[in-house]
Amino acid sequence: MSDEKTTGIGQKRLSDQELEIIKKQLLDSIYADIGKSVVKKVLWIGGAVLLALYAWMNAHGFDRGPHA
């Protein structure tokens, strides 16, 4: 009999090192997706705030410049 651990259905069990590598890759992928989502939302909110500020300034006469 071999020293390899199996799952009972003939598949080799992953070593702790292999599991750690897979876990790290999975977490890196999840964190990257979360980061992209957060950045996208921040940019949308920032754009909406800038548009609202522009509209407010336009409505209150701030669009004429210093010599109008």
Secondary structure as UniProt FT lines:
FT   HELIX           16..59
FT   TURN            60..63
FT   TURN            66..67
//
